[in-house]
Amino acid sequence: FEKLGLIARCGVSTGRAYCGVCGSAERMEYTVLGDAVNLAARLMANAPANGILIDESTKMRCTLEISVEDLKPIKVKGKAQAVKIFKPHMAHCNPHVGVGPGGKIAFPWYDRSLITGDGSGDKSQLAEVLQSNVQKLCSLPDWPGICKIQNLLGGMHDESLHAQVPYAPPKATAKPEPLPPNSPLSSGGSVVLQGTAGLGKIELAQHAVVYAARKYFTMPVIGTMGPRTQDLARMGHEMVKSCLGAYRHAVDPSLPESDEAALSKLLPGMAHCDVIVQHLQDVENGDVHEDSRISVLHELVDVALEIIQKLSGHVSLIIVCQLEVGTTLFPKTLQYFNCFYEITAKLMRIVEERGAHPVTLWTLCKNPDMNQEFMKASVAKGWYMDLAGLSQDICQEYMAAHLEVPLGVIPEQVVSFVYKISLGNPLYIREALGQLLADGHIDVRDGSEVEQNIEDLESVEIANWSHTSMVGETMCLLESLDPLQAAVLKVSTVFSSPFSLQDLASSSCSRWSGSNYFDYMRLLHAVTELEKRGIVEKQPFKRKLDSGPLLVRSHSVLTGRRASTKKEPSRGLKDSSSDQRELQMFEMKNLLIRKVGGSMLLEAQKKKVKRQALIERALNRDLPARMEDLEKKKKEPHIPWYYENILTRT
């Protein structure tokens, strides 16, 4: 807006709203209705120019990457009491990343966690929760993720490693063990952890950093990017800060705490030291101009690379780079994150130099570019990990660890329900258990028993958990789809059993309502795209359908179109030599998507889809035979009654 010379005011509230078409046949419009909508309009009216105001409900659901400023409550129309309002800001970057004072290791994802805060901005309690998550997840002995990581790190898993605040031992008292053979820590190289949010990439990376620091005195260098394009330069800031902290802890404890003094002492020949220090301050305060974000990022990373080269002459290093991107309607937005791959390419050159001490690059990505050098190097060495959800047995073990109850006391129905909605994602498991406890559906008795308070867990309204990552990610996925794909996905949630293309078409482009082959092709393309993305699954079995040329002819009779004289396969059907046709069946097995997508349909719409699908199946089953009888009757000679009388008299 500032670039265009426009003034904007934004108001944000959180609550339930009706979204849809309202009005009559004479005047109809698409709108949103509800108390939250009205409050957002009042906040917008009171917001300053190019400013944002939020309500208390929104504040309570903000993650800690956003800080809020309390403002004086205001009186708004429709509210008896004054409404508390707040002004949101991007939280400042943590000045301590990596090894900080006292050897404490600070991870940037603690400041930008997916877990929502309590509105107080207190990060200490959240840090304890995240530390506990690492301990419980990495303590699963049968989880393939920790098994593979421990093989790379060498040695046995130590459960007490995460029982206390992460730290690196002092240089004077450190007794590093010999680096394990055939490990990236001993030879250097690239390790890649791939997977969607919540699958354990961060927990595994934190375990690797703490394990390497405690066992082998390997210093961490950390840099993260995403999911927003406004803070691309944050990665360079974190790398410089973690490099200075590692050098101060492992090489020269007398290195000054001031950034300017530390850089002047460490890199005496560096030009424009004051410019670099100003960049660091601008990134911390969020004052980097939009047009200079990428250039500032590269300048800071180049400084970090010089420090890394000095560090690698004294101690081994583990560099952790994280790229986190969300869903987006515009692929062009993802191009802003291409600078991440440019940074990793620079880091790979240092990794491949094989200096006095090994340097290992650990990359955390959701969908990395397989053509990048760090990807090729990790695949060639077998150090590439594509993380997946926990199995049901490991899921039950993790649920017991999270609830701190003995294994086997959780009701089987609770285990099955949580596994189906989470698909084994550890983050979703924690959120589901937290919501079931908060809503009173389950209770933990004396730390030794889990009681189920609701008979049918399938009736739980998961869509109401909109503040959780599991529902938020699902809603973002639905909104990022093509409109036709989103419509198909929502309609498919109506069917509890396998469905066919004709079932989907029955309520939108049925053959009996004048549709054509192109409508079916568009529908088939949408279903195929959903199948590629793993949202719907193609079933190995197919439903038999008795049809022949008469089915095409019946279509022409009911639609008023001329039937073709040649034999053509029915649309949506697999052609065969006989009149037996096969319908390819699909199924929506993802319970989370089914619940969230189904909540976007009205009950009347669901009934209409089911009714039309049943009618379509009945027509496909019974209409061909009836049309055949009609054809036979038409072939019989018809003599009008008056001719019959004349012929009889003669």
Number of C-alpha atoms within 10 A of each C-alpha: 8 8 5 6 7 9 11 14 16 19 21 19 23 20 12 13 13 12 12 10 11 13 10 8 6 5 7 10 10 9 11 14 13 12 16 18 19 17 23 19 18 21 25 21 15 18 19 14 13 12 15 19 25 23 21 15 15 17 25 16 17 20 19 24 19 16 18 20 11 11 11 9 13 13 12 17 10 10 10 8 11 12 16 15 25 21 17 17 13 14 18 16 21 15 16 18 26 29 29 20 14 11 20 16 25 22 24 19 16 20 19 17 15 17 19 18 20 16 17 11 18 11 14 9 12 19 18 13 14 16 19 16 20 19 20 21 21 26 18 18 13 14 17 16 23 21 16 14 20 18 14 19 25 18 11 9 18 11 12 9 15 21 13 11 13 22 22 28 20 14 15 7 7 15 13 15 11 9 20 16 12 14 17 24 25 19 17 23 24 28 25 25 24 20 19 19 21 19 21 25 24 18 20 20 20 21 23 21 29 23 23 24 25 21 18 23 24 26 30 27 26 28 25 24 21 20 16 14 17 16 22 26 29 24 25 28 31 30 29 28 23 28 28 29 27 29 23 20 22 22 16 14 13 10 18 16 13 10 20 17 15 16 22 16 13 18 15 11 10 14 10 9 18 14 13 20 17 14 22 27 18 18 24 20 13 18 13 21 13 11 8 11 19 21 13 24 23 18 16 23 23 18 19 23 18 16 20 25 16 16 22 20 13 14 20 25 27 23 22 23 23 22 19 16 19 14 18 14 12 9 9 9 13 15 10 15 20 10 16 20 16 12 18 18 15 13 23 18 12 22 23 15 12 14 15 13 18 23 32 27 26 26 25 24 20 18 13 17 13 10 8 13 16 27 18 16 17 21 16 11 14 12 20 21 19 15 17 16 20 23 16 16 13 17 24 25 23 24 25 20 18 18 17 14 19 15 14 13 14 22 14 10 14 22 20 14 16 24 25 16 21 22 20 23 24 23 19 22 26 18 21 21 19 15 16 19 14 11 11 13 18 20 16 16 10 8 11 14 18 20 15 19 12 13 9 12 16 13 9 13 11 22 22 13 15 18 17 20 18 25 21 15 16 20 18 14 16 20 14 15 18 13 12 14 21 18 17 19 24 21 24 26 24 22 17 11 12 19 22 20 18 25 23 26 23 22 19 17 17 19 22 17 13 13 15 13 13 10 14 20 13 13 22 19 13 20 24 16 15 18 16 11 10 13 16 21 19 19 13 8 12 17 12 12 15 15 22 19 17 20 21 19 20 20 19 17 14 12 15 11 12 10 16 11 8 7 12 12 17 17 17 18 17 13 16 11 6 9 14 13 20 18 19 20 19 21 19 22 17 17 18 18 26 24 23 24 22 19 16 14 15 10 12 8 14 17 12 14 22 18 13 18 22 14 15 20 15 11 15 16 14 12 17 20 16 14 16 15 11 11 12 10 11 10 8 8 7 8 8 8 9 9 10 10 10 9 9 8 7 5
